Amino acid sequence: MQRILSALKQIRFGLIAIACAFTFISVSGAFAFADPSLAATGLDSRLVKEEYKLDNNQRDNQLESREESYEEMLKEAKNIHTEEKAYEENLSEYREENPTPGLAEKAQGFIEKLTDTE
């Protein structure tokens, strides 16, 4: 009986030692590696030179240029119908110059025939 109890004590101490070792490894692993987000930027915010920092005038200029580019994109989006017409005209000119269909056009026609469910 006493042998069984001494064996259980040894097992219990062994399990406690293993648990402590795993805990130590886990905690040390948390501090051993650098912060990945800091490594991704390549710059520490404390080390950024003054020449890279923007003053308020530069920020205002950037905002204005962003607003201008946004307005240009809106104008281009309104002209999408004219772009579609230009594409169709270019496509018709291409087909007039190249009357024989290419490999891609043949494959597209073949796929349309296969997927046609009428």
DSSP file (Angstrom, degrees, kcal/mol; ACC not computed):
  #  RESIDUE AA STRUCTURE BP1 BP2  ACC     N-H-->O    O-->H-N    N-H-->O    O-->H-N    TCO  KAPPA ALPHA  PHI   PSI    X-CA   Y-CA   Z-CA
    1    1 A M     >        0   0    0      0, 0.0     4,-2.0     0, 0.0     5,-0.2   0.000 360.0 360.0 360.0 -40.6    0.0    0.0    0.0
    2    2 A Q  H  >  +     0   0    0      1,-0.2     4,-2.1     2,-0.2     5,-0.2   0.847 360.0  55.5 -68.6 -32.1    2.8    2.3    0.9
    3    3 A R  H  > S+     0   0    0      2,-0.2     4,-2.1     1,-0.2    -1,-0.2   0.895 106.7  50.7 -63.8 -40.2    4.5    1.6   -2.5
    4    4 A I  H  > S+     0   0    0      2,-0.2     4,-2.3     1,-0.2    -2,-0.2   0.919 110.6  48.6 -64.9 -43.7    1.3    2.7   -4.3
    5    5 A L  H  X S+     0   0    0     -4,-2.0     4,-2.0     1,-0.2    -2,-0.2   0.891 111.6  48.8 -65.8 -39.4    1.1    5.9   -2.3
    6    6 A S  H  X S+     0   0    0     -4,-2.1     4,-2.1     2,-0.2    -1,-0.2   0.874 111.0  51.2 -68.0 -35.8    4.8    6.8   -3.0
    7    7 A A  H  X S+     0   0    0     -4,-2.1     4,-2.3     2,-0.2    -2,-0.2   0.903 109.6  49.9 -66.2 -40.4    4.3    6.0   -6.7
    8    8 A L  H  X S+     0   0    0     -4,-2.3     4,-2.6     2,-0.2    -2,-0.2   0.870 109.2  52.2 -65.8 -36.3    1.3    8.3   -6.8
    9    9 A K  H  X S+     0   0    0     -4,-2.0     4,-2.7     2,-0.2     5,-0.2   0.912 109.9  48.7 -64.4 -42.3    3.3   11.1   -5.1
   10   10 A Q  H  X S+     0   0    0     -4,-2.1     4,-2.2     2,-0.2    -2,-0.2   0.910 112.3  48.2 -64.6 -41.3    6.1   10.7   -7.7
   11   11 A I  H  X S+     0   0    0     -4,-2.3     4,-2.5     2,-0.2    -2,-0.2   0.923 111.7  50.3 -63.7 -43.4    3.5   10.9  -10.5
   12   12 A R  H  X S+     0   0    0     -4,-2.6     4,-2.2     1,-0.2    -2,-0.2   0.919 111.4  47.3 -63.0 -44.2    1.9   13.9   -8.9
   13   13 A F  H  X S+     0   0    0     -4,-2.7     4,-2.2     1,-0.2    -1,-0.2   0.874 111.5  52.3 -64.1 -36.7    5.2   15.8   -8.6
   14   14 A G  H  X S+     0   0    0     -4,-2.2     4,-2.3    -5,-0.2    -2,-0.2   0.908 109.4  48.4 -64.9 -42.5    6.1   14.8  -12.2
   15   15 A L  H  X S+     0   0    0     -4,-2.5     4,-2.5     2,-0.2    -2,-0.2   0.890 111.2  50.3 -66.0 -38.5    2.8   16.2  -13.4
   16   16 A I  H  X S+     0   0    0     -4,-2.2     4,-2.4     2,-0.2    -2,-0.2   0.902 110.5  50.1 -65.3 -40.1    3.3   19.4  -11.5
   17   17 A A  H  X S+     0   0    0     -4,-2.2     4,-2.1     2,-0.2    -2,-0.2   0.902 111.4  48.1 -64.6 -40.9    6.8   19.8  -12.9
   18   18 A I  H  X S+     0   0    0     -4,-2.3     4,-2.4     2,-0.2    -2,-0.2   0.910 111.2  50.5 -65.8 -42.4    5.5   19.3  -16.5
   19   19 A A  H  X S+     0   0    0     -4,-2.5     4,-2.2     1,-0.2    -2,-0.2   0.906 110.9  49.1 -63.0 -41.6    2.7   21.8  -15.9
   20   20 A C  H  X S+     0   0    0     -4,-2.4     4,-2.6     2,-0.2    -1,-0.2   0.898 110.2  51.4 -63.5 -40.6    5.3   24.4  -14.6
   21   21 A A  H  X S+     0   0    0     -4,-2.1     4,-2.4     2,-0.2    -2,-0.2   0.927 110.6  47.6 -63.6 -45.0    7.5   23.8  -17.6
   22   22 A F  H  X S+     0   0    0     -4,-2.4     4,-2.4     2,-0.2    -1,-0.2   0.895 112.2  50.5 -62.8 -39.8    4.7   24.3  -20.1
   23   23 A T  H  X S+     0   0    0     -4,-2.2     4,-2.5     2,-0.2     5,-0.2   0.930 110.7  48.6 -63.7 -45.3    3.7   27.5  -18.2
   24   24 A F  H  X S+     0   0    0     -4,-2.6     4,-2.5     1,-0.2     5,-0.2   0.910 111.9  49.4 -61.2 -43.0    7.2   28.8  -18.3
   25   25 A I  H  X S+     0   0    0     -4,-2.4     4,-1.9     2,-0.2    -1,-0.2   0.914 112.4  48.1 -63.8 -42.8    7.6   28.1  -22.0
   26   26 A S  H  X S+     0   0    0     -4,-2.4     4,-1.1     2,-0.2    -2,-0.2   0.922 114.4  44.7 -64.6 -45.1    4.3   29.8  -22.8
   27   27 A V  H  X S+     0   0    0     -4,-2.5     4,-0.8     1,-0.2     3,-0.3   0.903 113.9  48.8 -68.7 -41.1    5.0   32.9  -20.8
   28   28 A S  H  X S+     0   0    0     -4,-2.5     4,-1.2    -5,-0.2     3,-0.5   0.843 106.6  58.0 -69.1 -31.4    8.6   33.2  -22.1
   29   29 A G  H  X S+     0   0    0     -4,-1.9     4,-0.7     1,-0.2    -1,-0.2   0.813  99.5  58.8 -66.1 -29.6    7.3   32.8  -25.7
   30   30 A A  H  < S+     0   0    0     -4,-1.1    -1,-0.2    -3,-0.3    -2,-0.2   0.810 115.3  34.5 -69.3 -28.9    5.0   35.8  -25.3
   31   31 A F  H  < S+     0   0    0     -4,-0.8    -2,-0.2    -3,-0.5    -1,-0.2   0.555 104.2  72.3-101.4 -10.1    8.0   38.0  -24.5
   32   32 A A  H  < S+     0   0    0     -4,-1.2     2,-0.3    -5,-0.1    -2,-0.1   0.784  89.8  62.6 -79.6 -26.9   10.7   36.5  -26.7
   33   33 A F  S  < S-     0   0    0     -4,-0.7     2,-0.1     1,-0.1     0, 0.0  -0.709  83.3-113.2-105.8 151.5    9.3   37.7  -30.1
   34   34 A A        -     0   0    0     -2,-0.3    -1,-0.1     1,-0.1    -2,-0.1  -0.322  44.9 -86.6 -75.2 161.6    8.9   41.2  -31.4
   35   35 A D     >  -     0   0    0      1,-0.2     4,-1.7    -2,-0.1     3,-0.4  -0.565  35.0-146.0 -68.4 121.8    5.5   42.7  -32.1
   36   36 A P  H  > S+     0   0    0      0, 0.0     4,-1.8     0, 0.0    -1,-0.2   0.830  96.2  56.7 -64.4 -31.5    4.6   41.6  -35.7
   37   37 A S  H  > S+     0   0    0      1,-0.2     4,-1.4     2,-0.2     5,-0.1   0.874 107.1  49.5 -68.3 -33.7    2.7   44.8  -36.4
   38   38 A L  H  > S+     0   0    0     -3,-0.4     4,-1.7     1,-0.2     5,-0.2   0.878 110.3  50.4 -69.4 -37.3    5.8   46.8  -35.6
   39   39 A A  H  < S+     0   0    0     -4,-1.7    -2,-0.2     1,-0.2    -1,-0.2   0.823 106.4  56.4 -69.3 -30.2    7.9   44.6  -37.8
   40   40 A A  H  < S+     0   0    0     -4,-1.8    -1,-0.2     1,-0.2    -2,-0.2   0.876 109.1  44.5 -70.6 -37.1    5.5   45.1  -40.7
   41   41 A T  H  < S-     0   0    0     -4,-1.4    -1,-0.2    -5,-0.1    -2,-0.2   0.856  90.0-149.5 -76.2 -34.4    5.7   48.9  -40.6
   42   42 A G     <  +     0   0    0     -4,-1.7     2,-0.4     1,-0.2    -3,-0.1   0.377  67.7  85.6  81.7  -6.9    9.5   48.9  -40.4
   43   43 A L        -     0   0    0     -5,-0.2     2,-0.5     5,-0.0    -1,-0.2  -0.983  68.8-141.4-130.5 138.9    9.3   52.2  -38.4
   44   44 A D    >>  -     0   0    0     -2,-0.4     3,-1.8     1,-0.1     4,-0.5  -0.840  22.9-131.2 -92.9 134.7    8.8   52.9  -34.8
   45   45 A S  G >4 S+     0   0    0     -2,-0.5     3,-0.5     1,-0.3    -1,-0.1   0.775 108.1  55.5 -60.8 -25.2    6.6   56.0  -34.3
   46   46 A R  G 34 S+     0   0    0      1,-0.2    -1,-0.3    -3,-0.0    -3,-0.0   0.723 106.9  50.5 -77.2 -20.0    9.1   57.4  -31.9
   47   47 A L  G <4 S+     0   0    0     -3,-1.8     2,-0.2     2,-0.1    -1,-0.2   0.413  77.6 121.6 -99.1   1.2   11.9   57.1  -34.5
   48   48 A V    <<  -     0   0    0     -4,-0.5     5,-0.0    -3,-0.5    -5,-0.0  -0.473  65.6-120.6 -68.9 130.6   10.1   58.9  -37.3
   49   49 A K    >>  -     0   0    0     -2,-0.2     3,-1.1     1,-0.1     4,-0.6  -0.283  15.4-117.3 -70.8 157.1   12.1   61.9  -38.5
   50   50 A E  G >4 S+     0   0    0      1,-0.3     3,-0.8     2,-0.2    -1,-0.1   0.806 111.1  65.5 -64.5 -30.0   10.6   65.3  -38.3
   51   51 A E  G 34 S+     0   0    0      1,-0.2    -1,-0.3     3,-0.0    -3,-0.0   0.742  99.7  52.5 -68.1 -20.9   10.9   65.7  -42.1
   52   52 A Y  G <4 S+     0   0    0     -3,-1.1     2,-0.3     2,-0.1    -1,-0.2   0.642  88.6  94.8 -88.1 -14.8    8.4   62.9  -42.6
   53   53 A K  S << S-     0   0    0     -3,-0.8     2,-0.3    -4,-0.6    -3,-0.0  -0.587  74.2-132.1 -78.7 138.7    5.8   64.4  -40.4
   54   54 A L        -     0   0    0     -2,-0.3     2,-0.1     2,-0.0    -2,-0.1  -0.690  10.9-141.9 -93.0 139.2    3.2   66.5  -42.2
   55   55 A D     >  -     0   0    0     -2,-0.3     4,-1.9     1,-0.1     5,-0.2  -0.412  35.6 -96.0 -87.8 176.9    2.2   69.9  -41.1
   56   56 A N  H  > S+     0   0    0      1,-0.2     4,-2.3     2,-0.2     5,-0.2   0.844 121.7  55.9 -64.7 -35.2   -1.4   71.2  -41.4
   57   57 A N  H  > S+     0   0    0      2,-0.2     4,-2.3     1,-0.2    -1,-0.2   0.916 108.2  48.0 -64.2 -42.9   -0.9   72.9  -44.7
   58   58 A Q  H  > S+     0   0    0      1,-0.2     4,-2.3     2,-0.2    -1,-0.2   0.894 111.1  51.0 -65.2 -38.8    0.4   69.7  -46.4
   59   59 A R  H  X S+     0   0    0     -4,-1.9     4,-2.4     2,-0.2    -1,-0.2   0.908 109.4  50.1 -64.5 -41.0   -2.5   67.8  -44.9
   60   60 A D  H  X S+     0   0    0     -4,-2.3     4,-2.4     2,-0.2    -2,-0.2   0.908 110.4  50.7 -62.8 -41.1   -5.0   70.3  -46.3
   61   61 A N  H  X S+     0   0    0     -4,-2.3     4,-2.4     1,-0.2    -2,-0.2   0.899 110.0  49.9 -63.5 -40.2   -3.4   70.0  -49.7
   62   62 A Q  H  X S+     0   0    0     -4,-2.3     4,-2.2     2,-0.2    -1,-0.2   0.911 110.2  50.0 -65.1 -40.9   -3.6   66.3  -49.6
   63   63 A L  H  X S+     0   0    0     -4,-2.4     4,-2.4     2,-0.2    -2,-0.2   0.907 110.8  49.9 -63.8 -40.4   -7.3   66.5  -48.6
   64   64 A E  H  X S+     0   0    0     -4,-2.4     4,-2.5     1,-0.2    -2,-0.2   0.916 110.3  49.4 -64.0 -42.4   -7.9   68.9  -51.5
   65   65 A S  H  X S+     0   0    0     -4,-2.4     4,-2.4     1,-0.2    -1,-0.2   0.874 110.6  51.1 -66.2 -34.9   -6.2   66.6  -54.0
   66   66 A R  H  X S+     0   0    0     -4,-2.2     4,-2.2     2,-0.2    -1,-0.2   0.913 110.3  48.9 -65.4 -42.1   -8.2   63.7  -52.7
   67   67 A E  H  X S+     0   0    0     -4,-2.4     4,-2.3     2,-0.2    -2,-0.2   0.906 111.5  49.9 -64.5 -40.4  -11.4   65.6  -53.2
   68   68 A E  H  X S+     0   0    0     -4,-2.5     4,-2.2     1,-0.2    -2,-0.2   0.922 111.2  48.0 -63.9 -43.4  -10.4   66.6  -56.7
   69   69 A S  H  X S+     0   0    0     -4,-2.4     4,-2.2     1,-0.2    -1,-0.2   0.870 110.3  52.9 -66.3 -34.2   -9.6   63.1  -57.6
   70   70 A Y  H  X S+     0   0    0     -4,-2.2     4,-2.0     2,-0.2    -1,-0.2   0.918 108.8  49.3 -65.3 -42.5  -12.9   61.9  -56.2
   71   71 A E  H  X S+     0   0    0     -4,-2.3     4,-2.0     1,-0.2    -2,-0.2   0.887 110.0  51.7 -63.6 -38.7  -14.8   64.5  -58.3
   72   72 A E  H  X S+     0   0    0     -4,-2.2     4,-2.3     1,-0.2    -1,-0.2   0.899 108.2  51.5 -63.9 -40.1  -12.9   63.3  -61.4
   73   73 A M  H  X S+     0   0    0     -4,-2.2     4,-2.1     1,-0.2    -2,-0.2   0.881 107.6  52.6 -65.1 -36.5  -13.8   59.7  -60.7
   74   74 A L  H  X S+     0   0    0     -4,-2.0     4,-1.7     2,-0.2    -1,-0.2   0.914 108.9  49.9 -63.5 -41.8  -17.5   60.8  -60.4
   75   75 A K  H  X S+     0   0    0     -4,-2.0     4,-1.3     1,-0.2    -2,-0.2   0.911 111.1  49.2 -62.6 -41.9  -17.3   62.5  -63.8
   76   76 A E  H  < S+     0   0    0     -4,-2.3    -1,-0.2     1,-0.2    -2,-0.2   0.869 107.8  54.4 -66.1 -35.5  -15.8   59.4  -65.3
   77   77 A A  H >< S+     0   0    0     -4,-2.1     3,-1.1     1,-0.2    -1,-0.2   0.854 105.9  52.5 -67.0 -33.1  -18.5   57.2  -63.8
   78   78 A K  H >< S+     0   0    0     -4,-1.7     3,-0.6     1,-0.3    -1,-0.2   0.807 106.2  54.9 -69.9 -28.3  -21.1   59.4  -65.4
   79   79 A N  T 3X S+     0   0    0     -4,-1.3     4,-1.7     1,-0.2    -1,-0.3   0.157  73.2 110.2 -90.1  19.7  -19.4   58.9  -68.8
   80   80 A I  H <> S+     0   0    0     -3,-1.1     4,-2.1     1,-0.2    -1,-0.2   0.841  73.0  56.8 -66.3 -31.7  -19.6   55.2  -68.5
   81   81 A H  H <> S+     0   0    0     -3,-0.6     4,-2.0     1,-0.2    -1,-0.2   0.887 105.9  50.1 -67.9 -36.7  -22.2   54.9  -71.3
   82   82 A T  H  > S+     0   0    0      1,-0.2     4,-2.3     2,-0.2    -1,-0.2   0.863 109.3  52.4 -68.5 -33.0  -19.9   56.8  -73.7
   83   83 A E  H  X S+     0   0    0     -4,-1.7     4,-2.3     2,-0.2    -2,-0.2   0.886 107.7  51.1 -68.1 -37.8  -17.1   54.4  -72.7
   84   84 A E  H  X S+     0   0    0     -4,-2.1     4,-2.4     2,-0.2    -2,-0.2   0.905 110.4  49.1 -64.6 -40.2  -19.3   51.4  -73.5
   85   85 A K  H  X S+     0   0    0     -4,-2.0     4,-2.4     2,-0.2    -2,-0.2   0.916 110.6  50.2 -64.3 -42.3  -20.1   52.9  -76.9
   86   86 A A  H  X S+     0   0    0     -4,-2.3     4,-2.5     1,-0.2    -2,-0.2   0.888 110.1  51.3 -63.3 -38.4  -16.4   53.5  -77.6
   87   87 A Y  H  X S+     0   0    0     -4,-2.3     4,-2.5     2,-0.2    -2,-0.2   0.927 109.8  48.8 -63.9 -44.5  -15.7   49.9  -76.6
   88   88 A E  H  X S+     0   0    0     -4,-2.4     4,-2.4     2,-0.2    -2,-0.2   0.891 111.8  49.6 -63.8 -38.5  -18.4   48.6  -79.0
   89   89 A E  H  X S+     0   0    0     -4,-2.4     4,-2.4     2,-0.2    -2,-0.2   0.923 112.1  47.6 -65.4 -43.6  -17.0   50.8  -81.8
   90   90 A N  H  X S+     0   0    0     -4,-2.5     4,-2.3     1,-0.2    -2,-0.2   0.883 111.6  51.4 -64.2 -37.3  -13.5   49.5  -81.2
   91   91 A L  H  X S+     0   0    0     -4,-2.5     4,-2.4     2,-0.2    -2,-0.2   0.912 109.8  48.4 -66.2 -42.4  -14.8   46.0  -81.1
   92   92 A S  H  X S+     0   0    0     -4,-2.4     4,-1.9     2,-0.2    -2,-0.2   0.905 111.8  49.9 -65.9 -38.9  -16.6   46.4  -84.4
   93   93 A E  H  X S+     0   0    0     -4,-2.4     4,-2.1     2,-0.2    -2,-0.2   0.903 110.8  50.5 -63.6 -40.2  -13.4   47.9  -86.0
   94   94 A Y  H  X S+     0   0    0     -4,-2.3     4,-2.5     1,-0.2    -2,-0.2   0.909 109.9  49.4 -64.0 -41.6  -11.4   45.0  -84.7
   95   95 A R  H  < S+     0   0    0     -4,-2.4    -1,-0.2     1,-0.2    -2,-0.2   0.840 109.4  52.3 -69.2 -30.8  -13.8   42.5  -86.1
   96   96 A E  H  < S+     0   0    0     -4,-1.9    -1,-0.2     1,-0.2    -2,-0.2   0.901 114.0  43.0 -68.7 -39.1  -13.7   44.3  -89.5
   97   97 A E  H  < S+     0   0    0     -4,-2.1    -2,-0.2     1,-0.3    -1,-0.2   0.847 124.7  35.9 -73.7 -33.5   -9.9   44.1  -89.5
   98   98 A N     <  +     0   0    0     -4,-2.5    -1,-0.3    -5,-0.2     4,-0.1  -0.777  66.1 169.5-122.2  84.2   -9.8   40.5  -88.3
   99   99 A P        +     0   0    0      0, 0.0    -1,-0.1     0, 0.0    -2,-0.1   0.807  59.7  77.9 -70.2 -27.4  -12.7   38.6  -89.8
  100  100 A T  S    S-     0   0    0      1,-0.1     2,-0.1     0, 0.0     0, 0.0  -0.687  89.3-119.5 -83.7 131.1  -11.5   35.2  -88.7
  101  101 A P        -     0   0    0      0, 0.0    -1,-0.1     0, 0.0     2,-0.0  -0.373  24.9-127.0 -70.3 147.0  -12.2   34.6  -85.0
  102  102 A G     >  -     0   0    0     -4,-0.1     4,-2.2     1,-0.1     5,-0.2  -0.199  31.9 -93.0 -81.8 178.6   -9.3   33.9  -82.7
  103  103 A L  H  > S+     0   0    0      1,-0.2     4,-2.5     2,-0.2     5,-0.2   0.888 125.4  51.7 -61.9 -41.4   -8.9   31.0  -80.3
  104  104 A A  H  > S+     0   0    0      1,-0.2     4,-2.4     2,-0.2    -1,-0.2   0.902 110.3  48.5 -65.2 -40.5  -10.5   32.9  -77.4
  105  105 A E  H  > S+     0   0    0      2,-0.2     4,-2.3     1,-0.2    -1,-0.2   0.882 111.3  50.4 -67.5 -37.3  -13.6   33.8  -79.5
  106  106 A K  H  X S+     0   0    0     -4,-2.2     4,-2.4     2,-0.2    -2,-0.2   0.922 111.5  48.0 -64.5 -43.3  -14.0   30.3  -80.7
  107  107 A A  H  X S+     0   0    0     -4,-2.5     4,-2.6     2,-0.2    -2,-0.2   0.891 110.3  52.3 -64.5 -39.0  -13.8   29.0  -77.1
  108  108 A Q  H  X S+     0   0    0     -4,-2.4     4,-2.3     2,-0.2    -1,-0.2   0.917 110.6  47.5 -63.6 -43.0  -16.3   31.6  -76.0
  109  109 A G  H  X S+     0   0    0     -4,-2.3     4,-2.1     2,-0.2    -2,-0.2   0.901 111.6  50.8 -63.8 -40.3  -18.7   30.5  -78.7
  110  110 A F  H  X S+     0   0    0     -4,-2.4     4,-2.2     2,-0.2    -2,-0.2   0.913 110.5  48.8 -63.3 -43.3  -18.2   26.9  -77.8
  111  111 A I  H  X S+     0   0    0     -4,-2.6     4,-2.5     1,-0.2    -1,-0.2   0.894 109.5  52.4 -64.5 -39.8  -18.9   27.6  -74.1
  112  112 A E  H  X S+     0   0    0     -4,-2.3     4,-0.9     1,-0.2    -1,-0.2   0.892 109.4  50.0 -63.4 -38.5  -22.0   29.6  -75.0
  113  113 A K  H  < S+     0   0    0     -4,-2.1     3,-0.3     1,-0.2    -2,-0.2   0.907 112.5  47.0 -65.4 -40.6  -23.2   26.6  -77.1
  114  114 A L  H  < S+     0   0    0     -4,-2.2    -2,-0.2     1,-0.2    -1,-0.2   0.881 115.8  43.4 -68.5 -38.2  -22.6   24.2  -74.2
  115  115 A T  H  < S+     0   0    0     -4,-2.5     2,-0.5    -5,-0.2    -1,-0.2   0.530  82.7 114.2 -88.1  -4.8  -24.3   26.4  -71.6
  116  116 A D     <  -     0   0    0     -4,-0.9    -4,-0.0    -3,-0.3    -3,-0.0  -0.555  41.0-179.4 -68.9 117.7  -27.3   27.3  -73.7
  117  117 A T              0   0    0     -2,-0.5    -1,-0.1     1,-0.2    -4,-0.0   0.169 360.0 360.0-107.0  15.7  -30.2   25.6  -71.9
  118  118 A E              0   0    0      0, 0.0    -1,-0.2     0, 0.0    -2,-0.1   0.516 360.0 360.0 -75.3 360.0  -33.0   26.6  -74.2
